[in-house]
Amino acid sequence: MSDSESLRKTPLHACHEEAGARLVDFAGWIMPVQYRGLMAEHEAVRTAAGLFDVSHMGEFHVRGPDAESFLQRVTPNDVAKLRVGRAHYSALLTEEGTYVDDLLVYRLAKEEFLVVVNAANIAKDFQWFESHRSGAVELENASDRYALLALQGPRAPEILSRLTETDLPAIRYYRFAMGEVAGHRAMISRTGYTGEDGFELYMAPQGAPEVWRKLLEVGGEDGLQPAGLGARDTLRLEAAMALYGHEIDDTTTPWEAGLGWTIKMAKGDFVGRSALEALSGRGAQRSLIGFEVTDRGIARQGHGVVVDGEEVGRVTSGTYSPTLKKALGLAYVPKALAELGQTVTLNVRGKLLAATVIETPFYRRSK
């Protein structure tokens, strides 16, 4: 079997081929990186709307009388505060307080939750949950039972309203509702990973192609375009949203990554708490900064941050911002280099580029 034959296809694969997408291997899946072009797709999301296939993400069901207490113990955010119909951003942490993965937790019912994890980490994360399971808890890797569409952009609410009778304004940020879209049952959530307003549609795989095509049909007059992984990455970077394998991994703590707001120390014990408590006492030794390249060039992941010829930090993500028309990025540096306005030097394949530490997120949508 060839490498391409071993890759998995999402339920929307035929839709991508119809649209002439450029397909790539991403975390073991054949995924669209772009259709008309990254810049056009990025701009569509910022000014109108874009439609993403994120069906490669993993979905776990956690059920049972002890489901809440189990998730309280294995994730650092406060699951007890989640009411039915709400979601929050959280993580799986090692005993050292570093990332196994970042994730979303949805409360479906009193004793049932949906946990959404990164595609590359599905097997690892499920094994991690299983290894920590205790009490009356049922775990199910339901990833194959879900397709996931993300409709993002300022015109997303108007476009989606044409295919559903669900009260979309009632679904506020990090909330969700059960409904129908184009006649297909769906869980409609409002979390987002682009810095824009929008919705995620969790549904059975067999209905996803029809919903995809109908959304593009009814949204065409508003400028809706299919958008690939390329635009997804430039959009999330402009919004300074962390990406596993870039800003967060098993060497990174939430304190360093600027994600301390997801850690609820007061709730009691959880995996990684002791390490985080010890680290908080002496403070993080490095910080995640946003930077703007002031010389000609673009810094990418893995490029060094240097002082007096010595590498003191690393770029985690970098790109040319289609919205802001400048080269931007994120990097870990010693705390002494993290002040706004500080000048840093980047080593881009042997070429030294000047950059300035600037505020993040780089882009904020107008309310």
C-alpha positions in Angstrom: 0.0 0.0 0.0 1.4 3.4 -1.0 1.6 6.3 1.5 -1.2 8.1 -0.1 -3.5 5.0 0.1 -2.8 4.8 3.8 -4.0 8.3 4.5 -7.6 8.9 5.8 -10.2 10.8 3.9 -12.8 13.0 5.6 -16.5 12.7 4.7 -16.1 15.8 2.6 -13.2 14.5 0.4 -15.3 14.4 -2.8 -16.4 18.0 -2.1 -12.8 19.1 -2.0 -12.0 17.3 -5.2 -15.0 19.0 -6.9 -13.7 22.4 -5.8 -10.2 21.7 -7.2 -8.5 21.8 -3.8 -4.8 21.3 -3.4 -4.7 18.3 -1.1 -1.9 17.5 1.4 -1.0 15.0 4.1 -1.9 16.5 7.4 -1.7 14.4 10.6 -2.4 11.2 8.5 -5.4 12.8 6.7 -5.8 14.0 3.1 -6.8 17.6 3.7 -7.3 20.7 1.6 -4.5 23.3 2.0 -6.1 25.8 -0.4 -8.7 26.1 -3.1 -8.6 29.5 -5.0 -5.5 30.6 -3.0 -4.6 31.3 0.6 -4.8 35.1 0.3 -8.3 35.0 -1.2 -9.5 32.5 1.3 -8.0 34.5 4.2 -9.6 37.7 3.0 -13.0 36.0 2.5 -13.0 35.0 6.2 -12.1 38.5 7.4 -14.6 40.3 5.2 -17.4 37.8 4.4 -17.2 34.1 5.3 -15.1 30.9 4.8 -16.1 27.3 5.2 -13.6 24.8 6.6 -13.6 21.0 6.8 -12.2 20.1 10.3 -13.6 16.6 10.3 -10.2 15.3 11.1 -10.5 16.5 14.7 -11.1 13.9 17.4 -14.3 13.6 19.5 -14.6 11.6 22.7 -17.7 11.0 24.8 -17.3 10.9 28.5 -20.4 9.6 30.3 -21.5 8.4 33.7 -22.2 9.4 37.3 -18.5 10.2 37.8 -17.9 11.9 34.5 -17.7 15.4 36.0 -15.4 14.4 38.8 -13.2 12.5 36.3 -12.8 15.5 34.0 -12.2 17.7 37.0 -9.2 15.5 37.9 -7.7 15.1 34.5 -8.2 18.7 33.1 -7.1 22.0 34.7 -10.2 24.1 33.9 -13.2 24.0 36.2 -15.7 21.5 34.6 -18.1 21.9 37.6 -18.9 25.4 36.4 -20.0 24.2 32.9 -23.7 24.2 32.6 -25.5 22.1 29.9 -25.1 24.0 26.6 -21.8 25.5 27.4 -18.2 24.7 26.5 -14.7 25.8 27.6 -11.1 25.6 26.4 -8.9 23.3 28.5 -6.0 20.9 28.3 -4.5 17.5 29.2 -1.3 18.1 31.2 1.6 15.9 32.2 2.6 15.5 35.9 5.3 18.1 35.1 2.6 20.6 34.1 3.3 20.6 30.3 0.9 19.9 27.5 -0.3 16.5 26.3 -2.8 18.4 24.2 -5.2 21.3 24.3 -8.9 20.6 23.9 -12.5 21.7 24.1 -15.0 20.3 26.7 -18.7 20.5 25.9 -21.3 19.7 28.6 -24.1 17.8 26.7 -26.0 16.7 29.8 -25.6 16.4 33.6 -23.5 13.2 33.2 -22.3 13.5 29.6 -19.5 15.5 28.0 -18.0 15.8 24.5 -14.2 16.4 24.4 -12.7 17.6 21.2 -9.0 17.0 20.6 -6.4 17.6 17.9 -6.3 15.2 15.0 -2.6 14.2 15.4 -3.2 13.3 19.1 -6.4 11.2 18.9 -4.9 7.9 19.8 -2.5 9.3 22.3 -5.1 11.3 24.1 -7.6 8.5 24.3 -5.0 6.2 25.7 -4.2 9.0 28.2 -7.8 9.3 29.3 -8.1 5.5 29.6 -4.9 5.3 31.7 -6.4 7.8 34.2 -10.0 6.5 34.2 -11.6 5.5 37.6 -15.1 5.4 39.0 -18.3 5.1 37.1 -17.1 6.6 33.8 -17.6 5.4 30.2 -15.2 6.6 27.6 -15.9 6.4 23.9 -13.7 7.4 21.0 -16.6 8.6 18.7 -14.4 10.4 16.2 -15.6 8.3 13.2 -19.2 9.3 14.0 -18.6 13.0 13.5 -18.0 15.3 10.6 -17.1 18.8 11.6 -17.7 22.0 9.5 -16.6 25.4 10.6 -18.3 28.4 9.1 -16.3 31.5 10.0 -16.6 35.2 9.2 -18.7 38.3 9.8 -21.5 37.0 7.5 -21.6 33.5 9.0 -24.7 34.1 11.1 -26.7 35.4 8.2 -25.6 32.6 5.9 -26.3 29.8 8.4 -29.7 31.3 9.3 -30.9 30.4 5.8 -30.5 26.7 6.5 -31.6 26.4 10.1 -34.5 27.4 12.4 -32.2 27.3 15.4 -32.0 30.6 17.4 -28.5 31.5 16.4 -28.3 34.8 18.4 -29.0 32.7 21.5 -25.8 30.7 20.9 -23.3 33.1 22.5 -19.6 32.6 22.5 -18.6 29.2 23.9 -22.1 27.9 23.9 -23.9 25.4 21.7 -27.4 24.1 20.8 -28.9 21.1 19.1 -30.7 21.7 15.9 -31.0 21.0 12.2 -29.0 22.4 9.3 -30.4 21.8 5.8 -32.5 19.0 7.3 -29.6 17.3 9.1 -29.3 17.0 12.8 -26.3 19.0 14.1 -24.8 20.3 17.2 -24.2 24.0 16.5 -21.4 25.6 18.6 -19.8 29.1 18.6 -16.1 28.8 19.6 -14.0 29.6 16.5 -10.3 29.5 15.7 -9.9 32.4 13.3 -10.5 35.5 15.3 -13.9 36.0 13.6 -17.4 35.2 14.6 -18.8 31.9 13.3 -20.1 28.4 14.1 -19.0 24.8 14.2 -21.4 22.1 12.9 -20.9 18.6 14.5 -23.0 16.1 12.5 -23.2 12.6 11.2 -20.7 12.0 8.3 -23.4 11.0 5.8 -25.1 14.4 5.9 -22.0 16.5 5.8 -21.5 16.7 2.0 -25.1 18.0 1.4 -24.7 20.6 4.2 -21.3 21.7 2.8 -22.7 22.2 -0.7 -25.9 23.9 0.4 -23.9 26.4 2.6 -21.7 27.3 -0.4 -24.9 27.7 -2.5 -26.8 29.9 -0.2 -23.7 31.8 0.9 -22.3 32.5 -2.5 -24.0 35.9 -2.9 -22.4 36.9 0.4 -18.9 36.0 -0.7 -18.6 32.6 1.1 -15.7 30.5 -0.1 -14.3 27.1 0.9 -11.1 27.7 2.9 -8.2 25.3 3.5 -5.6 24.7 6.2 -3.3 27.5 4.9 -5.9 30.2 5.6 -6.8 28.5 8.9 -3.2 28.9 10.0 -2.7 32.5 8.9 -6.1 33.5 10.5 -5.3 31.8 13.8 -1.8 33.3 13.9 -3.2 36.8 13.4 -5.5 36.1 16.3 -2.5 34.7 18.3 -4.2 31.5 19.1 -2.0 28.6 20.2 -1.4 25.6 18.0 -0.3 22.3 19.4 3.2 21.4 18.1 4.0 25.1 17.7 3.2 27.2 20.8 2.3 24.3 23.1 3.8 20.8 23.5 5.2 18.5 26.2 7.9 21.0 26.9 5.6 24.0 27.5 3.6 25.0 30.5 0.4 27.1 30.5 2.2 29.8 32.4 4.8 30.3 29.6 2.2 30.1 26.9 0.0 32.9 28.3 -2.8 30.4 29.0 -2.8 30.6 32.7 -6.5 31.7 32.5 -7.4 28.1 31.7 -5.8 26.9 35.0 -8.2 26.9 38.0 -5.9 26.2 40.9 -8.7 26.9 43.4 -10.8 24.0 42.2 -8.7 21.3 43.9 -6.3 18.7 42.7 -5.8 17.8 39.0 -3.0 16.2 37.0 -0.1 18.6 36.8 -1.3 20.9 39.6 1.6 20.3 42.0 4.1 21.1 39.2 2.3 24.2 38.2 2.0 25.4 41.8 5.8 25.0 42.2 6.4 26.8 39.0 4.1 29.7 39.8 6.1 30.4 42.9 9.2 31.2 41.0 7.6 32.5 37.9 8.0 31.4 34.3 11.6 31.7 33.0 10.5 32.4 29.4 7.5 34.1 27.8 5.6 33.8 24.5 5.9 37.0 22.6 4.4 38.5 19.5 6.8 40.1 17.1 6.8 42.2 13.9 9.7 41.7 11.5 11.1 45.2 10.7 13.6 44.0 8.1 12.7 42.3 4.8 12.0 38.7 5.4 9.7 36.2 7.2 10.6 34.1 10.2 9.1 30.6 10.5 8.8 28.0 13.1 12.2 26.8 14.4 14.1 30.0 13.5 16.2 31.2 16.4 16.1 34.4 18.5 19.7 35.5 19.1 21.5 37.8 21.4 25.2 38.5 21.0 25.4 35.6 18.6 23.9 33.1 21.0 20.5 31.6 20.5 18.2 32.4 23.4 14.8 31.6 22.0 12.8 30.0 19.2 10.1 31.1 16.8 7.0 28.9 17.2 5.0 30.4 14.3 5.6 33.0 11.6 3.9 34.3 8.5 3.2 37.2 6.3 -0.1 38.6 7.6 -2.6 39.1 4.7 -4.7 41.4 6.8 -2.0 43.6 8.4 0.4 43.4 5.4 3.5 42.7 7.5 5.6 39.7 8.7 4.5 38.6 12.1 5.2 35.7 14.5 5.3 34.2 17.9 8.4 33.1 19.8 9.6 32.0 23.2 12.2 34.3 24.7 13.7 35.0 28.1 11.4 37.2 30.2 14.0 40.1 29.9 13.3 40.2 26.2 9.5 40.2 26.5 8.7 43.8 27.0 6.6 45.6 24.4 8.8 47.7 22.1 11.9 45.5 22.8 14.0 44.9 19.7 15.0 41.2 19.1 17.2 39.6 16.4 16.0 36.6 14.4 18.2 34.1 12.7 16.4 33.1 9.5 18.6 30.5 7.8 21.8 32.5 8.6 20.3 35.9 7.8 19.8 38.2 10.8 16.5 40.1 10.8 15.5 42.8 13.3 12.0 42.5 14.9 10.1 44.3 17.5 8.0 42.8 20.3 4.4 43.9 19.9 1.0 43.4 21.5 -1.0 40.3 20.8 -3.4 39.4 19.4 -2.2 41.1 16.3 -5.7 41.3 14.9 -9.0 42.0 16.8 -12.3 42.0 15.0 -14.5 45.0 15.3 -17.6 44.4 17.5 
